[in-house]
Amino acid sequence: MAIMHIESAAEFEAEVLDETGKILVDFWASWCGPCMMMTPVLEELDAKYPELKVVKINVDEAQELAIQFGIDSIPAFLLFENGKVIKQTVGALSLEALANRLGL
């Protein structure tokens, strides 16, 4: 499944909160070096875990979502299951470290 970019609260509600299953949300920004380093890791994670939906939210374009979820450091990763946050972690990580922290 391709990584999806969400740009609005309405889109977030439809694609994350109203969905069943596990969804990894990456809060990032284009000026954030560690965020950019995570792009290939997320692509690899998306390929390795086909049951996992991966979504990216640019904190500069969707500030209301960043505020809603208390994002104060990026990259921030929130794992949702059936519309609820079940795990979260912050910072650039290897594929293995990210998967371990999220319990994948």
N, C-alpha and C positions, 0 to 999 in steps of 0.2 A: 504494500500500500504506500502511496506517495505521502510525503510529509505535507500537512496542510497548514496554511498560514491564515490565522484568524485576525480580523481587523475590527470587529465590533462586538459589543456585549450581546446583541441579538444572535449573531453568528456563534458566539461562545456558548450561549444557552442551548442552541440547536445541536451543535457539534460535540459538546462536552457534557453539559449538565443533563440533557435529555437522553443521552446515549447509555446503553448498557455495555458492560465489559470494561476493560482497562484502557485508559487514555493517558498518555504522558504529555503534559503541557510544559513547554520550554518558554520561559519569559526571558527575552533577550533584547539587545539593541545593536544596531549596525556599527556603532562606535566602540563597542566592547570587545577587546581583543580575545579574552577567554571565551566569550560567546561565539565568536567566529571560529575559534579552535574546535568547538563542539559540533560544528556542522557535519564533518565526516563521521564523527562518533554517532550522532543521531541517525545518519543515513545507514550506518552499519547496524545499529540497534533496530531500526525499522525493518531491515532485511532479515535479521536474525530472529526477530519475534513477530511473525506475521499476525498474530492474534492481538498485538498491541497497536493501537492507533497513536500516532505521534503528531502533535500540533505545536506550532510556534506562534507566540504572541510578541510582537514588537512593543516594548513598554513605552516608547515614544509615541506610537500611533494609537495605543489602547491604554492610556494612563488610568482610566477608570477601573479596568480589570486588574492592573497592577496594584492599585490602592485597595480594591476589594479583597484581594488575597494577601495583603500585607507584604508585598514584594519590596524589599529595601536593599537587596543585593542581587546582582545577576552575574552569570546565568543562574536562574532558579528553576528547579524542576519539581512539578507537582504531579503525583500519580493519582488519578481519579479512578474510582470503580463505581459504576452505577450512579454517577453524578456527585460523589462525595470524595474529598481528598483523603487518601489512605496512607500516603507516604510523601515525604518531600526532602529535597537536598539542594545544596547551593554549591556552585563552583565548577570549574572545568575538571572533568574526571575522565579516566580511561573507560572504555566500553565495559570492562569487567567490574570496575569500581562502581560505575553508575548502575549497572544491573544488580549488583550485590546490595547497594544502598536502597534500591527500590524493591528488592525482594523478587526479582524476576527469575 
